[in-house]
Amino acid sequence: MRITEFYTFFRRTFRGRIIVMLLISSLLPLTILGGVSYYSINSLLVNKIEKGFMETLEKERINVENTLNNLNFTSQQLSLNGRVVKLIERYLELNDDPLSQRDIQVEINTTMSLINFTNPNIGIILIMRTDTGEVLFRNYPVRQPLNLQDVPILSERRGLKYYAPHATYNPFGSSNSKELSFSILRQTESDNGIPIQVYVETNYALFPRLLSSMQYGRPVVHLLTNNENRITYTEDAEHFPLGTLLPPNTTGMKSTAYQDQMLFPSKGSGEWTMYVAIGKGDYHYELRQWLKNFWFVALFNLVLSLLIAYQVWRIVYRPIQVFRKEINAVANNLPIAKESYMNLLEFDELLFRFYRMRQRIGDLVVEVEEKEKNKRLLEIEKLMYQINPHFIHNTLNTVQVLAKMSGQEDLVKLVAHFTRILHYNLGKEGLMVTVKQEIENLKDYVALQQIRYDSHFNVSIDVDPETEDCQIPRFLLQPLVENAMYHGFRNKDGTIFVSVKPNNQGLMHVVVRDDGDGMTKQELDQLLEGNGNPGKAGLGIGLKFVSNIIRAEYGEIYSLKVESILGQGTSLSFHIPMEKGGEAIDPDASR
């Protein structure tokens, strides 16, 4: 039972749903963020940090390789320079002429000094006899003993020996491990077959600039191995003793684990390899730091999310309670209480609309009650006035019969026209009639007016058969003709032209034109505003009625157009949609 109630609470109530959604919205992003972040930090270590180590190592390896190439180039300048070689041969031949040897020695030393000046990264330069080890020429004094057999060989090829970093033989530098130099030994011989060695060493101040002991803020050590992958230089003799043979799997293009270290290799062009080693603890330091920070942030985020969830619940639930209270008050027809708001724009807007709706409902209830009361009064009034039209029709029929019996045909016609007009005015057709019905009523009206005032004006009616069945508002033409009769001709006779035709845009074009006196702009404005003398003209409906009914029935884009020229007449016209059988003809369909 408890499980069912628990399920119903969280499934069927808004409070339960919002609690579930707030918990999900708090915990799910945190879980996804944690998973994605953990994957990202691992990817960062494997792809980004490792790539950074490899790129830095590659730059250092290139710098070392450029240094070795520089040593090779310097040794070539001395061993392959024909002039220097000839000077060395001559020096060896003049054993019994110390003065001449001194001149040759000065010249060769000048050449070495020039090389050293143009290449400050070069340190000691020695030219020695291979067979005796005697130093023939040097640019700096040499620390003794000069024992190259104890120096590890980094690479060896084609009479060249590249030595791994070792203590410099420059006496101006110390012999400790911090002032190291790369060196090269080139074997050559003079033209007369005397073997000669050229030894070139880098400036001991260069080495600290080649290799960095810190990368990405973590301490690293450098290793150099020969073509056998045997260590010839190490910065950590405890973990990587000199002469240690590293496993073959460490020479690839990616990092590998070796003991408690991570090795990053970069292979040089001379079959030697440079390594950067970093302890696994330092390697995973960023991940451990991130995990510690993540759990701290996760805990803080969870607490903050719960606080926010509680606040959101209060913000949402309190307005709902207010709505519930107000709706119950309306539903139970309780007295209207004072309006109260929450100081929250969205909810206050809803409350404002609800209060306006409540007020409107109350007004509508009062209005419906008033209308029901008026409706009952109108029913009574309708019954009282129903006798009047029948009485008028019966009386007119009696007058018509008496006139016909007396032989008064004019009176018979007058009564007949008037009866039809009255029947049309009191008809049950509603607001809309056909053009044909409107024209028939117009003819009766014109005939009645001609009899009343003994006028001799003519009315020419031209109606296109296509428009006869079209719908038109009742009394739309009669006020226009009435205006032409009373305001157009004044004291003279004339002709009124009535035209109803369709145009090529699917609209019905209605024109009522006279050839009378015309009107001034002031007179037109008075007629259109309804400020004329209503008692002067027939029904007194006027042009304003026509203009208003056109706009009310068809929209503001349709209106009555009036044109008048003094002495030439007035033209009244309008366009309206053609409607048949209660359905408007689409103007675009005929285009």
Secondary structure, DSSP 8 states (H G I E B T S, - for coil): -HHHHHHHHHHH-HHHHHHHHHHHHHHHHHHHHHHHHHHHHHHIIIIIIHHHHHHHHHHHHHHHHHHHHHHHHHHHHHHS-HHHHHHHHHHHH-TT-HHHHHHHHHHHHHHHHHHHHH-TTEEEEEEEETTT--EEEESS---S---GGGS-EEEEETTEEEEEEEE---TTS-SSTTSEEEEEEEEEE-TT--EEEEEEEE-TTTHHHH--SEETTEE-EEEEE-TT-BEEEES-TTTS-TT-B--GGGGSSS-EEETTEEEEEEE-TTS-EEEEEEEHHHHTHHHHHHHHHHHHHHHHHHHHHHHHHHHHHHHHHHHHHHHHHHHHHHHTT---------S-HHHHHHHHHHHHHHHHHHHHHHHHHHHHHHHHHHHHHHHHHTHHHHHHHHHHHHHHHHHHHTT-HHHHHHHHHHHHHHHHHT-SS-SEEEHHHHHHHHHHHHHHHHHHHT---EEEEEE-GGGTTBEEETTSSHHHHHHIIIIISTTS--EEEEEEEE-TTSEEEEEEEE-S----HHHHHHHHHT-S-GGGSTT--HHHHHHHHHHHHH-TT---EEEEETTTEEEEEEEEE-EETTEE--GGGG-
